[in-house]
Amino acid sequence: PVWSRNDSNYDALFYLANWPTPRISHWKNLLVSRAIENMSYCIGVNIVGSDPENNYNGYSCIINPNGEHCIDMTEDETVIYYQLNKSKINNSRNSLNFLDDKDDFTLKFWFIIYFRYMRKLILSFLILILSCSDNPIIVWENYDESQEIEDNSNHEISRMRYKRLQSLTKDRNEIFKPFHDFLKSYDISFHNSIKDLIINEDISSIQSHILEGKFNYEDLVKFYLYRIYKFEMDEELYLNSIISLNPEIINEARELDKLNKPDNLLYGIPILVKDNINVEGMVTSAGASVFKDNLIENNARVTENLKNNNALILGKLNMSEWAYYFCRPCPVGYSSLGGQTLNPYGRKVFESGGSSSGSGVSIAANFAAASIGSETSGSILSPSSKNSLVGLKPTIGSISRSGIVPISSFFDTSGPMTINVYDNAILYNSMIGFDDKDELSYKAEKIDLEEMKSFDPRNIVVGISSNVLKDSLISIALDDLKISGISNAIYEPEKYSLPSFRSILTSDMKRDLPKYISDYSNKDIQFYNVTDIV
């Protein structure tokens, strides 16, 4: 196959086909005639693929500057395609199966044109191509939100009577600045063509689409980046779910495409994490402006476990500042650094839940395949409920807490938030692991994924609190479970009084936050304890 050739033999690679196809329509295109006009040297053409009825294989010809060529390619509106990323040409899953009978499009023939002349000429040609199709970069400017604040001032839920929507301390434009080159040249038609293969799809299905060559991991990352960009930079649609994005994420996805060794279901899957969880090379702020310079040089153990499974950390998520600890009257989901998180099912209508507000909102909005939240008491379960997700607060110690901004080392844990139960188990299995730096850590057993797919529903009984029986959605869910053979048992919940719970958390935070700052924060941080922060 031509792909066995050394790419370094050519100054540039081009593809020609006699009509555009879904697979390659996102490549830069230019009519052959226009290409010839801008070239002062002859171009060698090797036809390396054909349909069975025409023996084009191995055919060679010359196109010269006068536009004379051995085959009338313009007759069928032939288009020349330039793949900007040479590494992707060599490493794409699509390449070896380009003319496979299973593909969802047809080609009569396919060319590689290679150039052996001045690099200066090639550079000029590339500049010409790039200058023709730039997408304009959206520039965000904070706007007057006073009317929106007034409209919500009488909301029936007191925590939705917002004081502010936009962050006054973080420039939204900075989130996307590392991706401007990609955003300028991104083909939106390709984005739309793979949309139905990604939106609301489970992780296993996404992996199947990649295995079939419909897109690769780099395409998946770019899909999510563009989707986040289009929503979060729109004054009418923004959700304030993202605090930062991983500037190396495209390169990391490209490397996994090159490696091409998917050994588990999380391989190459983009994950978003709450911004109180350390990710090397990114800021961990806990939503607080005072921590905006907490650039981290170490991964939280749970982040390390995910990376060991080749999951991709796409970015960091907004949250209720300090996990909703220091500002109890504040609207849930608000942080000074990220602004007010908004629920995609009803912006300013429904609560986002918290404190893992961004973790819930981002997955409901399909900004990634899954997210990581954290919880002391309700901070995974609440936003999962508010955003129609599956959230798991694992048993304390099954997932390491090292490298996570704490409230209480006795109650804190991170946990997965996903669109379905099976994905939740996949993520959980990649997060667990013993950590000798966590006093409550233990070696947890993985969930048996095969058992999840083959269990006998007649052996399952679901406990339902009488408090929620009036909820119409609960009633529908119970009816669906009965059809599947799963029975339920209604119970009367006992009432508990926990008058000292807040005092316990206060005592724990006074001890645990300084330990995080000492062991896991940036050494230039000038805040050392709760008193300094307050």
Backbone hydrogen bonds, N-H to C=O, Kabsch-Sander energy under -0.5 kcal/mol:
donor,donor_aa,acceptor,acceptor_aa,energy
4,S,1,P,-2.0
5,R,2,V,-1.7
7,D,5,R,-0.6
9,N,6,N,-2.1
10,Y,7,D,-1.8
11,D,115,F,-1.7
14,F,113,I,-0.9
15,Y,81,Y,-2.8
16,L,111,F,-0.8
17,A,79,V,-1.3
25,S,21,T,-1.3
27,W,24,I,-2.0
28,K,82,Y,-1.3
30,L,80,I,-1.8
32,V,78,T,-0.8
35,A,31,L,-2.0
36,I,32,V,-2.4
37,E,33,S,-1.8
38,N,34,R,-1.0
38,N,35,A,-0.7
39,M,36,I,-1.7
43,I,63,I,-2.2
44,G,114,Y,-0.8
45,V,61,C,-2.2
46,N,112,I,-1.5
47,I,45,V,-0.5
47,I,59,Y,-2.8
48,V,46,N,-0.7
48,V,110,W,-1.5
49,G,110,W,-0.8
51,D,108,K,-1.1
54,N,51,D,-1.5
56,Y,54,N,-2.0
58,G,47,I,-2.0
59,Y,56,Y,-2.3
61,C,45,V,-1.5
63,I,43,I,-1.9
64,N,62,I,-0.5
64,N,68,E,-1.9
67,G,64,N,-2.2
73,M,71,I,-2.2
75,E,72,D,-0.9
76,D,73,M,-0.8
77,E,74,T,-1.9
78,T,73,M,-1.2
79,V,17,A,-1.6
80,I,30,L,-2.2
81,Y,15,Y,-3.6
82,Y,28,K,-2.6
83,Q,13,L,-0.5
83,Q,81,Y,-0.6
84,L,82,Y,-0.8
86,K,84,L,-0.9
89,I,85,N,-1.3
90,N,86,K,-1.5
91,N,87,S,-1.7
92,S,88,K,-2.3
95,S,92,S,-0.8
96,L,92,S,-0.5
97,N,93,R,-0.6
97,N,94,N,-0.5
98,F,95,S,-1.5
100,D,97,N,-1.7
103,D,100,D,-1.8
110,W,49,G,-1.0
111,F,16,L,-1.2
112,I,46,N,-1.5
113,I,14,F,-1.2
114,Y,44,G,-1.0
115,F,12,A,-0.7
121,L,118,M,-0.5
122,I,118,M,-1.4
123,L,119,R,-2.8
124,S,120,K,-2.1
125,F,121,L,-1.9
126,L,122,I,-2.4
127,I,123,L,-2.3
128,L,124,S,-1.9
129,I,125,F,-2.1
130,L,126,L,-2.9
131,S,127,I,-2.3
132,C,128,L,-0.7
132,C,129,I,-1.0
133,S,129,I,-0.5
133,S,130,L,-1.0
135,N,184,K,-3.4
140,W,138,I,-0.5
145,E,143,Y,-0.7
149,I,145,E,-2.2
150,E,146,S,-2.2
151,D,147,Q,-2.4
152,N,148,E,-1.3
153,S,150,E,-1.2
155,H,152,N,-1.7
158,S,156,E,-0.7
160,M,157,I,-2.2
161,R,158,S,-1.6
162,Y,160,M,-1.6
169,T,336,S,-0.7
172,R,170,K,-0.7
174,E,171,D,-1.4
175,I,171,D,-0.5
175,I,172,R,-1.1
176,F,172,R,-0.6
176,F,173,N,-0.8
177,K,173,N,-0.8
179,F,176,F,-1.9
180,H,177,K,-1.6
183,L,179,F,-2.9
184,K,180,H,-2.4
185,S,181,D,-1.3
186,Y,182,F,-1.2
188,I,186,Y,-0.9
191,H,187,D,-1.7
192,N,188,I,-2.4
193,S,189,S,-1.6
194,I,190,F,-1.3
194,I,191,H,-0.6
195,K,192,N,-0.6
197,L,194,I,-1.0
198,I,195,K,-1.6
199,I,195,K,-2.7
201,E,198,I,-2.0
206,I,202,D,-2.1
207,Q,203,I,-2.4
208,S,204,S,-1.9
209,H,205,S,-2.3
210,I,206,I,-1.9
211,L,207,Q,-2.5
212,E,208,S,-2.0
213,G,210,I,-1.5
214,K,209,H,-2.3
215,F,209,H,-0.5
220,L,216,N,-2.1
221,V,217,Y,-2.4
222,K,218,E,-2.5
223,F,219,D,-2.2
224,Y,220,L,-2.0
225,L,221,V,-2.6
226,Y,222,K,-2.5
227,R,223,F,-2.1
228,I,224,Y,-2.8
229,Y,225,L,-2.4
230,K,226,Y,-2.6
231,F,227,R,-1.9
232,E,228,I,-3.0
233,M,229,Y,-1.4
234,D,231,F,-1.6
235,E,233,M,-0.6
237,L,234,D,-1.2
238,Y,234,D,-2.4
243,I,316,K,-2.3
244,S,316,K,-1.5
246,N,314,L,-2.7
249,I,246,N,-1.7
252,E,248,E,-2.4
253,A,249,I,-2.2
254,R,250,I,-2.4
255,E,251,N,-2.1
256,L,252,E,-1.6
257,D,253,A,-2.1
258,K,254,R,-2.1
259,L,255,E,-2.7
260,N,256,L,-2.9
263,D,261,K,-1.0
267,Y,264,N,-1.5
268,G,310,N,-3.1
269,I,266,L,-2.2
271,I,312,L,-3.5
272,L,370,A,-2.0
273,V,315,G,-2.3
274,K,372,I,-1.7
275,D,317,L,-1.7
277,I,274,K,-1.7
278,N,403,G,-2.3
281,G,296,I,-2.9
282,M,279,V,-2.0
284,T,294,N,-2.2
285,S,275,D,-0.6
285,S,283,V,-0.6
286,A,275,D,-3.2
288,A,285,S,-2.0
291,F,288,A,-1.4
292,K,289,S,-1.6
294,N,291,F,-1.9
295,L,293,D,-2.2
296,I,282,M,-2.2
300,A,278,N,-1.9
301,R,402,S,-1.3
304,E,300,A,-2.5
305,N,301,R,-2.3
306,L,302,V,-1.9
307,K,303,T,-2.5
308,N,304,E,-2.2
309,N,305,N,-0.7
309,N,306,L,-0.9
310,N,307,K,-2.1
311,A,306,L,-2.2
312,L,269,I,-2.2
313,I,311,A,-0.5
314,L,271,I,-2.5
314,L,312,L,-1.0
315,G,271,I,-0.8
316,K,244,S,-2.6
317,L,273,V,-2.2
318,N,241,S,-2.7
320,S,355,S,-2.0
321,E,334,Y,-2.6
322,W,286,A,-2.6
323,A,320,S,-1.7
324,Y,320,S,-0.5
324,Y,321,E,-1.2
325,Y,321,E,-0.7
325,Y,322,W,-0.9
330,C,327,C,-0.9
334,Y,331,P,-1.3
335,S,339,G,-1.4
337,L,287,G,-2.1
339,G,335,S,-2.6
340,Q,165,L,-2.6
341,T,333,G,-2.4
341,T,339,G,-0.7
342,L,239,L,-2.4
343,N,350,F,-0.7
346,G,343,N,-1.5
349,V,346,G,-2.4
350,F,346,G,-2.3
356,S,379,S,-1.5
357,S,355,S,-1.8
358,G,318,N,-1.6
360,G,356,S,-1.4
361,V,357,S,-2.7
362,S,358,G,-2.4
363,I,359,S,-0.7
364,A,360,G,-2.0
365,A,361,V,-1.9
366,N,363,I,-1.3
367,F,362,S,-2.8
369,A,270,P,-1.5
370,A,270,P,-0.7
371,S,417,M,-2.3
372,I,272,L,-2.0
373,G,415,G,-2.6
375,E,413,T,-3.1
382,S,378,G,-2.7
384,S,380,I,-1.7
385,S,381,L,-2.2
386,K,382,S,-2.5
387,N,383,P,-1.4
388,S,385,S,-1.2
389,L,384,S,-3.1
390,V,418,T,-3.1
391,G,389,L,-0.6
392,L,416,P,-1.8
397,G,399,I,-0.5
398,S,395,T,-2.3
404,I,401,R,-1.4
405,V,276,N,-2.8
411,F,408,S,-0.8
412,D,408,S,-2.8
413,T,375,E,-1.3
415,G,373,G,-2.1
417,M,371,S,-2.4
418,T,390,V,-2.4
424,N,420,N,-1.4
425,A,421,V,-1.9
426,I,422,Y,-2.1
427,L,423,D,-2.4
428,Y,424,N,-2.6
429,N,425,A,-2.4
430,S,426,I,-0.9
430,S,427,L,-0.6
431,M,427,L,-0.9
431,M,428,Y,-1.1
432,I,428,Y,-1.7
433,G,398,S,-1.3
438,D,435,D,-1.7
439,E,437,K,-0.6
441,S,438,D,-1.7
442,Y,397,G,-1.9
444,A,442,Y,-1.0
449,L,447,I,-1.0
452,M,448,D,-1.6
453,K,449,L,-1.1
454,S,450,E,-0.9
454,S,451,E,-0.6
455,F,451,E,-0.9
459,N,456,D,-2.1
460,I,457,P,-1.7
462,V,487,S,-2.5
463,G,461,V,-0.5
464,I,489,A,-2.7
466,S,491,Y,-2.2
468,V,465,S,-1.6
469,L,466,S,-0.9
471,D,468,V,-1.5
475,S,471,D,-2.0
476,I,472,S,-2.1
477,A,473,L,-2.3
478,L,474,I,-2.6
479,D,475,S,-2.0
480,D,476,I,-2.2
481,L,477,A,-2.3
482,K,478,L,-2.1
483,I,479,D,-1.8
484,S,480,D,-1.3
485,G,481,L,-0.5
485,G,482,K,-1.2
486,I,481,L,-2.7
487,S,460,I,-1.4
487,S,485,G,-0.5
489,A,462,V,-2.7
491,Y,464,I,-2.3
501,F,498,L,-1.4
504,I,500,S,-2.2
505,L,501,F,-2.1
506,T,502,R,-2.3
507,S,503,S,-2.3
508,D,504,I,-2.4
509,M,505,L,-2.8
510,K,506,T,-1.9
511,R,507,S,-1.0
511,R,508,D,-0.5
512,D,508,D,-3.5
513,L,509,M,-2.0
515,K,511,R,-0.9
516,Y,512,D,-2.0
517,I,513,L,-2.5
518,S,514,P,-2.4
519,D,515,K,-2.4
520,Y,516,Y,-3.3
521,S,516,Y,-1.0
521,S,517,I,-0.6
525,I,522,N,-1.8
533,I,529,N,-1.7
534,V,530,V,-2.6
